[in-house]
Amino acid sequence: MALDIIVVMIYTAGMLGLGWYGMRRAKTHEDYLVAGRNLGPVLYMGTMATTVLGGASTVGTVRLGYVHGISGFWLCAALGLGIIAINLFLAKPLLRLRIFTVTQVLEQRYNPTARQASAVIMLAYALMIGVTSTLAMATVLQVLLDLPFWASLMLGGGVVVLYSTIGGMWSLTLTDIVQFVIKTVGLMFILLPVCLYKAGGWDTLVAKLPAASFQLTTIGWDTIITYFLIYFFGILIGQDIWQRVFTARDEKVCQRAGTAAGVYCVLYGLACAAIGMAAHVLMPDLANPNNAFAEMIKTTLPDGIRGLLMAAALAAMMSTASAGLLAASTTVTEDLLPKLRGGKQSSLGTSRLFTLLTGLVVLGIALMVNDVINALTLAYNLLVGGMLIPLIGAIFWKRATTAGAIASMSLGFATALLFMFLDGLEANTPIYYSLAVGLVSFVGVSLVSRKSVAAVKLA
């Protein structure tokens, strides 16, 4: 175990070192928020993939594989297909806008009030994205290092807050590419083969697991559809993803490297689901399926290699945690703070300060939440339920109005919260009802309110 801790400490020091190097490259406000809009295909592919493949995608998909079999991959598949869609169909016009946040599109189509209302929803979403992966980091460190939960959370989350604060998007990009390599090697080329070997091979999985574990729809069509409503559409409108799109050098980088990142996400989901299936064979009576990933690392790998996999797990989680953190602070500094300061735009120093403050908020929330998939679902329910309808309307419907957009955002957001409270975070009803209420209110209020303006052109 001592060797494992040394490996993890070396990895952590490396992340902080890259954060410091990123600080040296982040010389302007644009460098800090979108890496100077100058990433090539290798860096772009790595940072795009690692942004979505975090704690819920890793720990959560292994858990889904443990419970449902190979069909647990649908969570990552929905994310990956969303990545492909945004890079093929939206990246080109988005790059032309030269903006920093999703909500700036709403301001162009409606007015500043719509931008600020949507920024509140986007802030809630981004904070919970950061919380999700911070929770996952704490879960892994707690099991593998035998630390108290709060200490594990502060250790992993504190590193992310520090390197994100000092270097912004450049730090995130540089750490993301290293994290991409580490988790690819660690999870797909070490942990997956070892788990299958320890379980007796694929034939043993077939013999010991029920036939339903090998069917792609065992998780249920309702869950698959819900994953697409939440995660596929969430990718299309998420600040953390748009902010990565804005870092690309040109649309060709987005289309080619972004598509490759999406395909990688699907393959990653299949690998994690298979690890969960092997865990079910080796540990059929595991009390908490959320711990399947950490327990497989702890029980199947030797010292040193186990440390590398711990680093791979942290890599997956740190990348998404940092993306959510920077997305949240960017929403504050670009959308909310200027309103309070009479229109004065934020400086590089202000962005760093609010990244730090946002990070402290993320750590505080993470201490009060305890399930990674539930936290991710909460984030995407709020985002899609509150933002999808008015954002699509801003692009495609000429009769949409500011009043309709604000009504849709407010009622959709409130409906999602209500049904998550009534039916639970794992229920499908919050996203269905919030979208229905958001659509009806958007169309109804727009039709009876003032004359509309032209739609934003994203083509």
Secondary structure as the mmCIF struct_conf table of DSSP 4:
data_model
#
loop_
_struct_conf.conf_type_id
_struct_conf.id
_struct_conf.beg_label_comp_id
_struct_conf.beg_label_asym_id
_struct_conf.beg_label_seq_id
_struct_conf.end_label_comp_id
_struct_conf.end_label_asym_id
_struct_conf.end_label_seq_id
HELX_RH_AL_P HELX_RH_AL_P1 ALA A 2 ARG A 25
BEND BEND1 THR A 28 THR A 28
HELX_RH_AL_P HELX_RH_AL_P2 HIS A 29 VAL A 34
HELX_RH_3T_P HELX_RH_3T_P1 ALA A 35 ARG A 37
STRN STRN1 LEU A 39 LEU A 39
HELX_RH_AL_P HELX_RH_AL_P3 PRO A 41 VAL A 52
BEND BEND2 LEU A 53 GLY A 54
HELX_RH_AL_P HELX_RH_AL_P4 GLY A 55 GLY A 55
HELX_RH_PI_P HELX_RH_PI_P1 ALA A 56 GLY A 60
HELX_RH_AL_P HELX_RH_AL_P5 THR A 61 HIS A 68
HELX_RH_3T_P HELX_RH_3T_P2 ILE A 70 PHE A 73
HELX_RH_AL_P HELX_RH_AL_P6 TRP A 74 ALA A 85
HELX_RH_PI_P HELX_RH_PI_P2 ILE A 86 LEU A 90
HELX_RH_AL_P HELX_RH_AL_P7 ALA A 91 LEU A 97
BEND BEND3 PHE A 100 PHE A 100
TURN_TY1_P TURN_TY1_P1 VAL A 102 VAL A 102
HELX_RH_AL_P HELX_RH_AL_P8 THR A 103 ARG A 109
BEND BEND4 TYR A 110 TYR A 110
HELX_RH_AL_P HELX_RH_AL_P9 PRO A 112 LEU A 145
HELX_RH_AL_P HELX_RH_AL_P10 PHE A 149 LYS A 183
HELX_RH_PI_P HELX_RH_PI_P3 THR A 184 LEU A 191
HELX_RH_AL_P HELX_RH_AL_P11 LEU A 192 LYS A 198
TURN_TY1_P TURN_TY1_P2 ALA A 199 GLY A 200
HELX_RH_AL_P HELX_RH_AL_P12 TRP A 202 LYS A 208
BEND BEND5 LEU A 209 LEU A 209
HELX_RH_3T_P HELX_RH_3T_P3 ALA A 211 PHE A 214
TURN_TY1_P TURN_TY1_P3 LEU A 216 ILE A 219
HELX_RH_AL_P HELX_RH_AL_P13 TRP A 221 TYR A 227
HELX_RH_PI_P HELX_RH_PI_P4 PHE A 228 PHE A 232
HELX_RH_AL_P HELX_RH_AL_P14 PHE A 233 ILE A 237
HELX_RH_AL_P HELX_RH_AL_P15 GLN A 239 VAL A 245
TURN_TY1_P TURN_TY1_P4 PHE A 246 THR A 247
STRN STRN2 ALA A 248 ALA A 248
BEND BEND6 ARG A 249 ASP A 250
HELX_RH_AL_P HELX_RH_AL_P16 GLU A 251 LEU A 282
TURN_TY1_P TURN_TY1_P5 PRO A 284 ASP A 285
BEND BEND7 ALA A 287 ALA A 287
HELX_RH_3T_P HELX_RH_3T_P4 PRO A 289 ASN A 291
HELX_RH_AL_P HELX_RH_AL_P17 ALA A 292 THR A 300
BEND BEND8 LEU A 301 LEU A 301
TURN_TY1_P TURN_TY1_P6 ASP A 303 GLY A 304
HELX_RH_AL_P HELX_RH_AL_P18 ILE A 305 THR A 331
HELX_RH_PI_P HELX_RH_PI_P5 VAL A 332 LEU A 336
HELX_RH_AL_P HELX_RH_AL_P19 LEU A 337 LEU A 340
TURN_TY1_P TURN_TY1_P7 ARG A 341 GLY A 343
HELX_LH_PP_P HELX_LH_PP_P1 LYS A 344 SER A 346
HELX_RH_AL_P HELX_RH_AL_P20 LEU A 348 ALA A 366
TURN_TY1_P TURN_TY1_P8 LEU A 367 MET A 368
HELX_RH_AL_P HELX_RH_AL_P21 VAL A 372 PHE A 396
TURN_TY1_P TURN_TY1_P9 LYS A 398 ARG A 399
HELX_RH_AL_P HELX_RH_AL_P22 THR A 402 ASP A 423
TURN_TY1_P TURN_TY1_P10 LEU A 425 GLU A 426
BEND BEND9 ASN A 428 ASN A 428
HELX_RH_AL_P HELX_RH_AL_P23 THR A 429 VAL A 448
BEND BEND10 SER A 449 ARG A 450
HELX_LH_PP_P HELX_LH_PP_P2 LYS A 451 SER A 452
HELX_LH_PP_P HELX_LH_PP_P3 ALA A 454 VAL A 456
#
